[in-house]
Amino acid sequence: MSVLQEIKNCRQVKGELPRRWFSGDRMDLIVWCDRAGAPVGFQFCYEDRRAEHALTWKPEIGYQHTTVDDGESNPGLRYKRTPVLNPDGPIDFPRLQKLFKAAEAELPPNIAEFVAAHLVGPPQLPKS
């Protein structure tokens, strides 16, 4: 079982909300918090057989599902390039819920609840 553990003193980006970073086997969770420490957005990074993926949710953009180009795929380059997020296909919310549930044990309850609530996906419109 993979547990997400907090990385203390993670890098903060000037002009962005404070962030907390939790890491585990084959997954990472970055959470942006307001000045009071309440979560307001997140990026859940996870691996599958082919590549690393990231699901980002922020109130101003909603959901973004991407693959992570780690910058190492160009043979012959001397230095690793900066990782880049590229658009990905549909989001498998049930799979992400299962991955997260198996890894959330050590998260602060307010963060675990916030992320879990967003891993159900966007509200569905009634069918007419």
C-alpha positions as CSV (number, residue, x, y, z in Angstrom):
1,M,0.0,0.0,0.0
2,S,1.3,3.5,-0.9
3,V,1.0,6.2,1.7
4,L,1.3,9.9,0.9
5,Q,3.8,11.6,3.2
6,E,4.4,15.3,3.4
7,I,7.6,16.8,2.1
8,K,8.5,19.5,4.5
9,N,9.8,22.9,3.2
10,C,8.7,22.3,-0.4
11,R,9.4,25.1,-2.9
12,Q,6.9,27.9,-2.9
13,V,6.3,29.9,-6.1
14,K,6.2,33.7,-5.7
15,G,2.8,35.0,-6.6
16,E,1.0,31.7,-6.1
17,L,-0.9,30.4,-3.1
18,P,1.1,28.4,-0.6
19,R,1.4,24.8,-1.5
20,R,1.9,21.6,0.4
21,W,3.5,18.5,-1.3
22,F,2.8,14.9,-0.4
23,S,4.7,12.0,-2.0
24,G,4.4,8.3,-2.1
25,D,5.2,5.3,-4.3
26,R,4.3,6.2,-7.9
27,M,2.2,9.2,-6.9
28,D,2.4,12.8,-5.7
29,L,-0.2,15.3,-4.4
30,I,0.4,19.0,-4.5
31,V,-2.3,21.1,-2.7
32,W,-2.6,24.8,-2.9
33,C,-4.0,26.4,0.3
34,D,-5.5,29.7,1.2
35,R,-3.8,31.9,3.8
36,A,-5.7,30.1,6.6
37,G,-4.4,26.7,5.4
38,A,-7.6,25.5,3.8
39,P,-7.1,23.6,0.5
40,V,-8.4,25.4,-2.6
41,G,-6.8,23.4,-5.4
42,F,-4.7,20.3,-6.1
43,Q,-2.7,18.3,-8.6
44,F,-2.7,14.5,-8.2
45,C,0.1,12.9,-10.2
46,Y,0.0,9.1,-10.8
47,E,1.8,6.6,-12.9
48,D,0.4,3.8,-15.1
49,R,2.1,1.3,-17.4
50,R,2.8,3.9,-20.1
51,A,3.4,7.3,-18.5
52,E,2.9,9.6,-15.6
53,H,-0.4,11.6,-15.6
54,A,-1.6,14.6,-13.6
55,L,-5.1,15.6,-12.7
56,T,-5.3,19.2,-11.7
57,W,-8.3,20.9,-10.2
58,K,-8.5,24.6,-9.4
59,P,-11.7,26.7,-9.1
60,E,-10.7,29.1,-11.8
61,I,-9.9,26.3,-14.4
62,G,-11.9,23.2,-13.2
63,Y,-10.4,19.9,-14.2
64,Q,-7.3,19.4,-16.4
65,H,-6.0,15.9,-17.2
66,T,-2.5,15.7,-18.6
67,T,0.4,13.4,-19.3
68,V,3.8,14.4,-18.0
69,D,6.6,14.6,-20.5
70,D,9.5,14.2,-18.1
71,G,12.0,15.7,-20.5
72,E,14.1,12.5,-20.7
73,S,12.8,11.1,-24.0
74,N,15.3,12.7,-26.4
75,P,18.4,10.5,-26.8
76,G,21.6,12.4,-27.5
77,L,20.6,15.4,-25.4
78,R,23.2,16.1,-22.8
79,Y,20.8,17.6,-20.2
80,K,17.3,16.7,-19.2
81,R,14.7,19.1,-20.4
82,T,12.1,20.7,-18.2
83,P,9.0,18.5,-17.6
84,V,5.9,19.6,-19.6
85,L,2.2,18.8,-19.2
86,N,0.4,17.7,-22.4
87,P,-3.4,17.3,-22.8
88,D,-4.6,13.7,-22.1
89,G,-7.8,11.8,-22.7
90,P,-10.8,11.1,-20.5
91,I,-10.4,11.0,-16.7
92,D,-11.1,7.6,-15.1
93,F,-12.5,9.0,-11.9
94,P,-13.3,5.6,-10.3
95,R,-9.7,4.5,-10.9
96,L,-8.4,7.7,-9.4
97,Q,-10.7,7.4,-6.4
98,K,-9.3,3.9,-5.8
99,L,-5.6,5.0,-6.1
100,F,-6.2,7.9,-3.8
101,K,-8.1,5.9,-1.2
102,A,-5.2,3.5,-1.0
103,A,-2.7,6.3,-0.3
104,E,-4.5,8.9,1.8
105,A,-4.0,7.5,5.3
106,E,-1.4,10.0,6.5
107,L,-3.0,13.1,5.0
108,P,-4.5,15.8,7.1
109,P,-8.3,15.1,7.2
110,N,-9.3,18.5,5.6
111,I,-7.0,17.8,2.6
112,A,-8.1,14.2,2.2
113,E,-11.7,15.2,2.3
114,F,-11.2,18.1,-0.2
115,V,-9.4,15.9,-2.7
116,A,-11.7,12.9,-2.4
117,A,-14.7,15.2,-2.9
118,H,-13.2,16.4,-6.2
119,L,-12.3,12.9,-7.4
120,V,-16.0,12.1,-8.0
121,G,-15.8,14.3,-11.1
122,P,-17.8,17.3,-12.2
123,P,-21.5,17.4,-11.5
124,Q,-23.5,15.7,-14.2
125,L,-26.2,17.6,-16.1
126,P,-29.6,16.0,-16.1
127,K,-30.4,14.2,-19.3
128,S,-33.3,15.7,-21.2
